[in-house]
Amino acid sequence: MLTAPDAHGGAAPRSPDGETEPPPAGKLLIVATVGHTIRNFLLPYAEHFRANGWRVDAAANGAGEDEALLAAFDHVYDLPLSRSILDVGGILRAAQAMSAVLETGPDIVHVHTPIAGFVTRVAVRRVSAAHRPAVAYTAHGFHFYTGGNAATNALFLTAERVAGRWTDRLIVINDEDAAAARRHRIVPRTHLVHMPGIGVDTRRYAPSSVDAEDITRVAAGLGIAAEAPIFVVVAELRSRKRVHDAIAALASMHHQEAHLLLAGLGSERANLETLAEELGVRERVHLLGFVEDVRPLVCAATALLLPSEREGLARSVMEALALEVPVIASTARGNRELIGVDSGILVATGDVPGLAAAMDRLIDNPAERRAMGVRGRERMVAGYDLPILLRMHEDLYRTMRAERARGATGSSGAVGRQTQQMRSAE
């Protein structure tokens, strides 16, 4: 249920030299297309900023029915957002609903996912300049990408270029997207920021955080022999994740005793079950549905698999590496940056024989597998740990609010100091 708009007004504090400064804490609105995106990835941000005195609200489709969101945020708003950019009626309805949410007076609106990103920025544009919040949009992998459908690419690129006019900061999370944003001039270069995803809590995702008995119970609970190799996919069961490649690779491996665990929900479940039957591996493919805590599954695995055609900076890869489990992944953008040349094996997207060979290789080389895992955790701790990203967001919001306090607009404001760890995408 929407509340009445908060009152604006009051004198802003001034620094000793007379410049207007933003207050130490403000009002943050986090937006995504669907509630589970916020629940699965952004709750640590709500906790952190609320602990530092901010009011933090959330808005997404289904958010008002999500108990985790209701507990984590000061206020939660349901938005009639569609996951299709072709749903024009849904976009208009969502923009109208977002306009009502913006009347509550956030200082910063941080939006994730492309549909929500477009709708929110359209709505923000309609707010009077005096009360307009600063807008950050994190692109978790642009929906236009090398190898994508030409028509879909053109549609999403156009949407990003239009909405880029009303974006104070565009945050990209991999090198390919940074290059694309510059090439297509989606925002001015001074408004383009490159961050290493949204981070992973390396304390929670540490080998020592998982009970050895819980790991043992993974195989036992599924009737898998204790010595049998296990591979895990943690992903939505959607066509772009190419989970069918993992099943096909399992069927063609030299090690026919290996098993594949699929943790996730999605429209492809029935098709994947049929494929496993056709390839004669149904008894070795375990569809687990949604798993609340994937750590024991991942720790029980020889490797995590991610054969998808499109990624931004996959959280499942970050979690596996933090747990010292190597990753076999496609060469989709983002995967190359996370895995590098020493924390797993990269296989060309759609290369089923290559995927099978990589799976066999890690079974046959346990020392190499362990070394990859150790290097993977070192990589996550050094550059992707959650506290690093929280500090980056603190500095980002401070800069954006300072620009607003000085009367800067989203298209011409000067850029303030960025943290040394936050890389400008110039």
N, C-alpha and C positions, 0 to 999 in steps of 0.2 A: 504494500500500500504506500502511495506517495505521501510525503509529509508536506506541510506548507514551506515555501521557500524561506531560507534563513535571511536575516536582515544583513544588508551591506552597510558599511559606513564606519566612522571612527577614524581618528588620525593615525596614520602609519608612523612607526617609530623612525627616528632619524639618527644617523651616525654622527660622530663628533664633527665631521667635515660638512655636515648639512645634507648629505645624500640620503634619500629615503631608503630604508632597509625593510625587507620582509620580516614578519614576526618569525620566531624560531620554529614554530609549528603551524601547520595549516590544515586544509581540508583536501583530502585526496580521494578521487573517485576512480576505481579500477573497473574497466569494462571489457567484456569478452562476448562472443556470440552466444556461447552456452555456458551454463554454470559450472559444469565439471572441469572446464579449462581452468577456471579460477581456483576451484577446489584442489585440483591435482598439482598445480604449479605455482600459485601465487599466494597461498596462505602465509608463508613466512614473511612476505612483504607486509601484509596486513598486521601481523603480530609485531613486527619490528617498528613500523611507523606509529602504531597505536601506543606501543610502549614508550615512544618518544614524544607523546603528547598530541599526535595528529588525530583528527577525525578521519576515519577511513571507511568509505562506503563502497559497495559493489553493485554492478548492474549487468544482467545477462538473462538470456532465456532460461527459465526454470530456476533462477537463483532463489526466488522466494520460497521454494519448497525444499531447499537444500539445508538440512540441519547444520552441517559443518559451516556453511557460509553465514547462516543466521548467528552462529556462535562467534565467528571470527571477525565480523564486521560491525561497525556501529549501526549501519543501515543497509538494507538489501532491497534492490529494486528489480522487479520482473520486467523484461523487455520482450516484445513480440518479434524477436529477431529470427530471420530465416537463415539457413546455411547456404542458400542459393542466391547468387548475385543477379539471377534472372527473375527473381520474385520481386517485381517492381512494387506491387501493392504492399508486400511485407516490409520493404525498405521504407516506404512512405509512412506506414503505421509506426514502425520502429523509430523513425526520425521524430515523429510527433511525440511519442512517449519519452524519448531522450530529451527533447526540449523541456518537458515537465521536470525531469530529473535535474537538469542543469539549473533550474530555478532554485535549487537548494544551495547554490553558491559555492561549488568547489573551487579551490585555487588551482589545482592541478588535475587534469583528466588524463589518465594513462590507459590507453586502449590497446588491446591485443586481439589478434585475428582479423582478417581482411574485411569481412562483411561488417562487423561491429566497428572496425576502423573507419570505413567509409561513412556509415550512418552517423556515427558520433561526430565526425569532423564536419559533416553537413549541418548537423544540429548546432554545433558550437559556432559556426559562421553566422547563425541567425541571432546570437546573443549580442546585446548592445556592447559596444567597445568598452564601456566603463566597467562592465561586470563580466566580461568574457574571460574564461579560465585559460590558462596555458595548456597546450595539448602535446602529449608525447604519444607516439605510436610505435610499438615494437613489432616489427615484421618478423615473425617466426618462420622465415622462409617465404619469399614472395611467391604468389601463385602463378606468376609468369616465370619461366625458367628454361634454361637450355635443354632442348629435347622435348619440351611440352607441346601440347596441341596449339597450332598457330592461332586459331580463333580464340581459344581460351586465354592464351597469352596476351593477345591484343586487348581483350576485354578487361582483364585484371590490370594490365599496364596503364590503360586509359583511366581506370578508376583510381589507381595510385597517383597518377600525375595530376588529376583533378583535385583529389583530396590533399595532395601535398601542398597546395596553396594555403591551406589552413592548418598547417602542422608546425609547431614550434620546434619539435625535435623528432626526427625519424631515426629510430634505433634499429640497426641491422645487426645480425648475429653471426654472419659468416662472410668470408672474403668475396664470394661470388655475388652476393646481394649488395655488398658495398660497392663493387665495381658497377653493377647494373644501375644502382641509384645515381651514381655519378654520371654514367653514360647517358641515361635518360633524363637527367636533370629533374628528378622527382621533387627535390627540395634544394634550396641553396646549400652549397657545401658546408657553410658554417652551421647549418642546422642538421647535419648528418653525423651521427655518432655510432661507433662500432663497439659493441659490448660482447663479451663471451657468453651469450645466452642469458639465462636467468639463474644460473648457478646450481650447484649440487651441494647438499649438506654432507661434507666428507666425514663428519663425526657419526652421523646416523648411518651413512653408507660406508662403513669401515668393516673389514673382515672380523674384527674383534666384537662388533656389535651384534653378530648373529650367533645364536646358540648352535653348537655342533650337533646337538640332538635334533633340532629343527631341520638342519640340512639333511641329516640321515633319513628323517621321516619323509622327505620329498619322494625319494625313490620307493621306499617301502609302501607309502600310501597309495602309490599308483601301480603297484605290482611289478616294479622294474627291478631287475637284479642289481645288487649293490655295486657290482663292478662294471655295469653297462654305462657307456658314455651317454651323456645327456646334453642336448642343445636347447636353448630357450629363445623364444621370440616374445618380447613384451611390446605389444603394439595393437592398435585398432585393427580389426579384421576387415580391412578395406582394400580395394583393388590396388591402389597406389602403393601400398606397403609390400606388395608382391610376396605375400606369405606362401603363395603357391610355389614360388621358386624354392623356398626352404623345404617344402614337402617333396618336390621333385628331386632335389639334391639328396635328401635322406634316402630316397628310393634307389639312387644310383651310386651311393657310397660303397667303398670297399668294406667298411665296417658295418655289416648288416645287423649288428646287435645294438646300434645306437638308437636313441629315442629322441623325439622332438616334443617339447612342451610349448603350447601356445597360450599365453596369458593376455586375454583381451576380448572385447566384444566387438561385434560389427556385422554388417550385412553379408559378408563373404563366408560366414561360418558354414552354412549348408554346402556351398560350393567346395570349400576346403575338405569337408568330410567326404564328399563324393570323390574328389581327386585322390584322397588317401586310399579310399576303397579301390579305385581303378588301378592305382599303382601298387597295390598289395602291401601297403604299410599302415593300414588303419589301426592295427594293434600297437603300433609304435608311435603314433601321433596322438597326443593327449590335449584336447581342447578344454582348457580350465576355466574359461570365462574370465570375469573380472576377479583379480586377486588383490586384496587390500595391501598386503605386504609381500613384495616380490623378492625381497632379499634372500630368503632361504632357497628359492628357486634358482636365482642367479648364482648363488654360491655353490649350488649342487652341480652346476653346468661346466662342461668342458669349455664352452664359449657361448656368448650371446650372439644371436644372428639378427641382422637388420638389412634385408635385401631390397629395401624400398627404392622407388624411382625418384622421390622428392623428400628432402628433409631440410630443416633449418639448422638446428643444432640439437640433435636428438637427446632428450633427457635419459632415455633408457640406456644409451651408450655411455653417458656420463656416470650413471649409477653403477653400471657394470665395471667400468674402469676404476671407479672409486673403491669397489669391492675386490679389486685385484683379479678380475675375471677378464680375459681377453675378448675382443670383439671381432667377428667376421662380418663385414658390412659392404654394401654397395659403394660405388664411387660417387654417389649423390653428394651434392654440396653439403658442407658441414661435416660429413663423416670423415673426409680427408683431414680436416683440421683437428678433430678430436683424437683420431687414432694415430695420425702421423705415419711414420714408417716403422715404429717399434712397439706399438701397443695392441696390435692385432693384425688382421689381414684384410686388405681392400680387394674387392672383386668387382669387375665391371657389372653394372646393372643388367640383369637378365642372363648372366653367364652361369647357367646351372652347373655345367661340368666344373667350372672354376670354383663355384661354391662348394660342391661336393669334395673336390680335391683339398680345399682349405680345411674342411671339417676333418677329413682323414688325417691331414698333416698335424693338426693340433692333438688329435688322439695319439698319434705315433710319437710325438715329441713333447712329453710332459715338462721337461726342463725349459724348453723354449716357451711353452705356455705359461709357466710360472713367471719367467722373466718378463714376458709381455704384460702380465698382470701387475707386477711391481712397478714397471715403468708407467703403466696407465694410471695407477693411483698417484704417483709422483706428479704426473701431468695435471691431474684434477686438483690436487692440493695447491699446486703452484699458481694455477691460472684460472680455475673455475669454481673455487670454493665459494659457498654462499656468502660468507661475510665480505668477501671482495666485491661481490655484486651489490650487496646492500649499501656498501660505502659509495659505490658508483652511482646508485640511485639517489642517495642523499645529496651528493654533489650536483647531480643532474637537476633535481628539483630545486635546490638552492639557486642554481644559475637561472632556471626558468622563472622563478618567482622574483628574483632580483631584476630581471629584464622587464617583467610586468610592472614592478614597483617603479621603475624608471620611466614607465610609459611606453615601453617598446612594444611593437606589434609582432605577430608571428612571422611577418615577411621581412622585417627590417631591423629587428632587435640585435644589439651587439651581443657577442658571445662572451660569457664570463669564463672564469677559470674552470678548467676541467681537472679531474684527478689525474695523477701521473699514470694510473693504470687504465684510464679511459682513453682509448685511442680515437682521435679524430679520423674520420674516413676520407680524408683528402688524399 
